[in-house]
Amino acid sequence: MSLSSRDVPFPRKIPLSLVTIRPATLFDLSEVMRIERQSFREQYPRGLFLMFLEANPETFLVAEYNGKVVGYVMGYLRPDMEGHIMSIAVDPLYRGNGIGKALMEVVIDRLIKRGARYIGLEVRVSNERAIKLYERLGFKKMKIIKGYYSDGEDAYYMVLTPDAWGDRS
């Protein structure tokens, strides 16, 4: 008899000091895709993850705990020097431990060091938890993008400037 992850007792809090954030590898993609499926109603295709991995090795990051990938973030720098967060997600079993914030902090630092004039992202207007995280990191809502998601939900386009990142408390 095998146990599913739901049958195994899980600590409510894990020490963030035991989480490693590192560049993603090809071997991480199946776990990244698993987290993507558990986190979003609509998912990016595997080919997009492969393309990002090859093109953005410094800003496609995973969070690893106890040898397991528990979160990821995909960021990139556009030719016009806009940094962009394409996707971020944390395994539902590991949410609430600061992993998403830690991933965002590392990718923001890397994008700014590479010369990003600002960093943008889109987020569902209903995703209050993510919006609060982004605002704590210094992102500001710039506009609403009507019908951004395939189900018709709007998105906020949020932006972080290097000055706001440097001024955060």
Salt bridges, closest charged atoms under 4 A:
ASP28 OD2 - ARG22 NH1 2.74
GLU31 OE1 - ARG34 NH2 2.84
GLU42 OE1 - ARG124 NH2 3.50
GLU58 OE1 - ARG114 NE 3.70
GLU64 OE2 - ARG22 NH2 3.13
GLU82 OE1 - ARG78 NH1 2.63
GLU82 OE2 - HIS84 ND1 3.30
ASP91 OD2 - ARG34 NH1 2.83
GLU105 OE2 - LYS101 NZ 3.28
GLU122 OE1 - HIS84 NE2 3.02
GLU135 OE2 - LYS141 NZ 3.72
ASP151 OD2 - ARG41 NH1 2.91
ASP151 OD2 - ARG124 NH1 3.11
GLU153 OE1 - ARG41 NH2 3.73
GLU153 OE1 - ARG124 NH1 2.65
ASP154 OD2 - LYS146 NZ 3.47
